[in-house]
Amino acid sequence: EVQLVESGGGLVKPGGSLRLSCGASGFTFSTYSMVWVRQAPGKGLEWVSFLSSSSRYKYYADSVKGRFSISRDNAEDSLYLQMNSLRVEDTAVYYCARVRSITGIGGWFDPWGQGTLVTVSS
Amino acid sequence: SYVLTQPPSVSVAPGQTARIPCGGNNFGSETVHWYQQKPGQAPVVVVYDDNDRPSGIPERFSGSHSGNAATLTISRVEAGDEADYYCQVWDSRSDHWVFGGGTKLTVL
């Protein structure tokens, strides 16, 4: 069974840092691009960051560029999101997801993990 | 990036057909994907690449896309279809993914 499990969420003060992890199982992790998507309480989905299978390509939403950093360890089947200079508006459930694509460009997200809650508050 | 617009809510009686629109600016050349999210759960893709359905998703779910308009159609709606639905595209101009604001489907 393909499974993604996030961890590392919690309460952090504005300006603080947090590192999220996403453990993958049930598929060959090293051959798939991955993304982070977040959802603020009661709000919609917002794509945060993308990382290609070899880590060659990294993309970030404008709202997090320069503050967040995505990485992966293919030997450990794990994806990470280092979040620095956190703001109140970064409060959200953060999901990791596998990218699927017929053409190898763009694509959709399937499956998603269960999410981990990040709360930024003083 | 593209801006995708969805109505906040759609209501439909059981057994009827629900149509959830997704409009925007100039995304006609991109393929559209649709996600279902039930309360307290992670999103699940129900339609990808405009009109393809993942295994395990009922045939009642279908998608269409023409120009700058896409539609998720749910036939013979059931109470279990009540959820939030999001459209999504990849913006090839900026290498960003964009979601619509989401539509809450209520089954009357």
Interface residues (C-beta under 8 A of the other chain):
Chain A: V35 G44 L45 E46 W47 F50 Y57 Y59 A61 D62 Y95 R100 I102 I105 G106 G107 W108 F109 D110 P111 W112 G113 Q114 G115
Chain B: E30 T31 H33 Y35 Q37 A42 P43 V44 V45 Y48 D49 P54 D84 Y86 Q88 V89 W90 S92 D95 H96 W97 V98 F99 G100 G101 G102
